[in-house]
Amino acid sequence: MTGSDGGNSAYGNRTFQRSKAHFTDRITADGRDGWPVEPGRYRLVVSRACPWASRALVSRRLLGLESALSLAVADPIQDDRSWRFTLDPDGRDPVLGIRYLSEAYDRREADHPGGVSVPAIVDVPSGKLVTNDYQQITLDLATEWRALHRDGAPDLYPEALRDEIDAVMADVYEDVNNGVYRAGFATEQAEYEAACSAVFRRLELLTPRLARQRYLVGDTITEADIRLFTTLVRFDAVYHGHFKCNRWKLAENKVLWGYVRDLYQTPGFGDTVDFDHIKRHYYQVHTGINPTRIVPLGPDLSGWLTPHHREELAGRPFGDGTPPGPPPPDEQVSPQGRPTPK
């Protein structure tokens, strides 16, 4: 089946599996796949509920690509045709003119396998899907789109550190990013216990690393931090309860709680996060796990704005660059999706 939160996924009687993206064309500076980088040509489709799509949201903000790559935000609640544009007037995306993301998929390939997932990039002139390769999209935004980056944009995938970044991301993907899903969608006790144990084993291995350095690789924010952040920011709100990853809450781990708050309070991270969309999606769409569709009132979000003291570890969030400016007015998260200080 298609993962309702984004990247394609499937699970049978025993094991949850996340399939590879079917549409893996790349948008590159030289256009070698037929899709050259061009300002205004493409539209990024996301759900703010989805951790895989949230990677693209953060990267786009940090790199200052808002004017070059327009944004469509899908409703966090899906129907039987998957992601829909019911947040927009008349239920249509105002640029693509479609009601469902599946229409862009169908224009690219009829009867395509793998379902409909976000993030997705659509070619505006043709209305066809270009890619839903959630693992590659952000890497290309960081490297192939350089000519359109804002002045002062950080290098999120520095060449000298790529081997280490790739190794860290591979472990985080297997045990944390995808691990919470293997635990949450497990149908047998042993399967659940193995996945849940792997989640916390990896988090415990990351803790001493992040106790001595501010970011995962080097002294600046990289793609590795973005990928870990989008899972950690959802941890206490949905994965702890909904996916039964409940050995401890993130807020109970001083190091990881400080690390994720540091990123959340960094421009480009927290201003993309909508806790309302996150909670409503997971608790109301995954009816096999939560058949009542009741959305919990907690957790208290005010802690996200409390001091983290991670600056004591030094580090330069944007390297030699600068933070991004505020998000465009039409991309700001609604008040119910943001924490408010006590």
N, C-alpha and C positions, 0 to 999 in steps of 0.2 A: 504494500500500500504506500501511499505518499505521506511523508511526515507532515503533519499539520502545522508544524512550527517552521518549516523551511526546507532544509536539505532533504533529499529523498531518503525515505527509510522504509524498511520492511521488517516484519516480525511474524514468525510462525508460532508453532506450538512450543518452541524451546528458546530460540535465540533471536534477539533484536539485531538487525543489520541495517546499516545506512549505506544505500547504494551510491555509486559515483554519479556525478552529473552526466546527463545525456548530451546536453548541448555545450560543447567545450571549445567552441570558436573563441579566439581571443581578439580583443580590440587593442591594436598595437600601433606604435609610432610609424612603422613602415607598412602597415595594412596588409601583412602577409597572408592573413586569413580572409581577406576581403573586407575587413572592417577597420579602416584607419581611424586613429584618434582625431576627432573633429569637435570643436566646441559647439554645443547645442544640438548635435545630431542624435544623441542617445538619451534614454530616460532610465534611471535606476528605480526599480520597483522593490519596495521593502514592506515588511511588517515590523513595527516597533516591538512587537512581542517576540520576534524570532532572534535567537542569539547569532545565528549564521548571517542573517541580514544586518544585524546590528554592527557586525564587523565593518561592513561597507559604509554604514552611516558614520561611524567614528572616523574611518580613513578619509572619507570624502570631506568631513569637517576639518580634520587636522591639515589636510593638504590644500584646503581652500578651493575645492572643485565645484562649489555650489552653482556658480554661474555657468560652468562648462558642462555639467552633467545634472540635468534636472531630476527632480525627485517626485515619485508617486508613493503614497502611503496607503496600504491596504487596510481594510477593516480587520481588527484582531479576531473577530468572530467570523468563521467561514460557514458556507453552506455546502451542499453536495457538489458544487462546481469549484470548490476551493476558494482561493483568494479573490476578493471582490472589492469594488471601489465605492462602497456604500457610504464612505465618509465624505465623498464629493457630492456637489449639487447634482441632482437627477441620477445619482448612482453611477456616474460615468467619470472616468479619468478625463480631466479637461484637455489634456494634450493628445492622448492616444485615442480618445473617443470610445473606449471600450468599457463594458461593465465588469468583465472578468479578465484576470490575467491569462486565463486559458485561451482566450481569443488570440493573443499574441503568439502563444505556443502553437496553436492550430494553423496560424498563417505561415509559420515556419515549417511545420511538418504535421500533416494529418495523421491521426492515430499514433502519435509519438508515445514511446514507452516512458515509464518512470513518474508519471503524474506531473503536477504543477507545483513548483517550489519557488521560494524567495531565498536570497536575493536573485533578481533577474534584471538583465539589461536589454532594453528593447530599442530597435532602430526606429526612430520616429517617422522618417519619410515612408518607409514600407510597412510599418506597424508589426514587423516580424521580431520575434525573440532572437537575440544574438547569442546570449550565454546565460546559463544558470549554474556555472561552475563556481560554487561558493568558496572553494579552496583557492582558486586562482584569481578571482576578481580583484581582491584587495591587493594582491601582489602586483598586478598590472596597474592598478591605480597609483601605486607607489613608484613604479619604475617606467612603464610605457607612457604614462600621462604627464611626465615631468615638465614638458613644455607649457602645460596649462596650470601647473602648481602656482599657488600664491607666493609672493615674495616672503621669505622667511619660513617656508614650509619645512618641516623636519624630514630627515631621511629615515623612513620607517623600515627600510630593508637594506641597510648598508652592506655593500659588497664584502667588505672585510669580515663581517660577522655572520654571513649567511649560513655557513655550515652549522654554527652554534645555534642560531635562531631556528633553523630547520629541525635540528635535533630536539630542542626544547619544545617546539610546536608539535612535533610528532608524538612525544610522550603526553603532552597536555591533551591533544586531540583524543588519543586512544583511551586514556584513563579518566579524563575530566569532561572535556567538551561532549564526547559521545558516551562516556561512561555513565553520566547521570541518566541518559536515555535507556541504556541497557538495564540499569537498575529499575527505572520507573516503569518500563514496559515488560519487565520479566514476568513470566507466567509460571515459573517454578522456583521454589525456595532456594535451591542451590545456585541457580542462575542469578537470582537477585543478590544473594550474599556475596558471590564472587565479584559482581560488578560494583556493588556498594563498597566492598572492602578495597577494591582497586582505586575508587574515587578518593577515599580518605588516605590510602597509602601514598598516592601521588601528592595530595595536598600536604601531607606531613613531610614528604621529601622536599617540596618547594619551600616549606616554612623556613628552614635554616638559610637557604639561599637568599630569600627575601629579607631575612633578619640582618644580613650583612651588606646588602646592596639594595638600592631604591627600586631598580627595575630588573627584569629578568635577564637581559643580555646587555652588557655595557652599561654606560651611565646615562643613557637617554631612552626615551620611549621607542619601542620597536613594534613590529607586527606581532611579535610574541606576546607582548603585554595586551594588545588589543584582543587577541584571541582568548587569553585567560580571563580578561575583564568581563567579556560578555557572558561567560558562564557564572563567574563569581557574583556579578551584580544581581543575578536571578536566584542565587543560592538559597538565601533564607526565605525569600518571598514565595518560591514555588518548589525548588528541588528538595529542600529539607522535608517538607510535608507531603506535597503532591507526588514526588518521585521516591519518597521514603529514604532519602539520603540523610538520615537523622542521627548519626553517631554524635555529632555536635553541630551547632550553628556556626556559621562563619564569624558572627559577632563574638563568639567565644574563643576565637583564635586571634590573639592580640596582633600578631604579625600580619596575617592575611587580611584581617579586618582593617588594619591601618593602611595596607597596600591598596586595597580596593577603594577605600575612601579617598586616598591620595589621587588615584586616577579619576574617580567620580568627580572630584572637585577641580580637576584640570579641564580647562576649556576644550571642548570637542568630545568629551566623554559623557559626563553626566547630563549635558544639555541635549543628548540624543535619547536618553532613557525615559520611557514612559511606563511607570509601574502599574498604572491602571490598565493599559493594554496588555502588559505581561500577565498580570493576575487573571484578567477576564479570559484571555486566550487559553491559558493552560487549564484553568478550572472549568471552563464552560465548553471547550472543544474536545478535550480528552474524556469523553463520557464513559469509555471503558474503564477508566481509572476513577473518575468522579461522577457517577451516574446522576447524582442530585443536582449537579451544576452549581452548587453553592460556592460562592467566592468568599474566602476568609476575610475578616476585617483587618487582621494583622499581616505582617509585623509593623511596628511603629517605624516610620521612615525618617524621623527627625535625626536619628543617629548618623545618617549619611552626611550631614552638614557639620558634624562636630570635628574639632581639631584632630589631625592624624599624626603630626610631629615627624612625618617621614622626611621632611627637609633636613633633619639632622643627619641623614645619611648622605647628604650632598646630592650629586646627580644633577643633570641639566635636562629637564623634561623635553625641550625642543632642540637640544644641542646648540648649534650656533644660530638657530632660527628664533622665531617668536611665536607666541600663542595665536590661535585664530581669533578673529573678532566674533561678536555675538552671532547666533544663527539668524538667518533671514526671518522677518516677522511671521511669514506664513509657514515656517518650519518649526516654530517654537512648540514645545510640549505643553499640553493643556495643564492648568493648575492641579487638577485631580490626579495627574500622573507624576507630579513632582513632590518631593518632601518639603515640608515647611519647618523652620526652626521652632523650637519650643519657646 
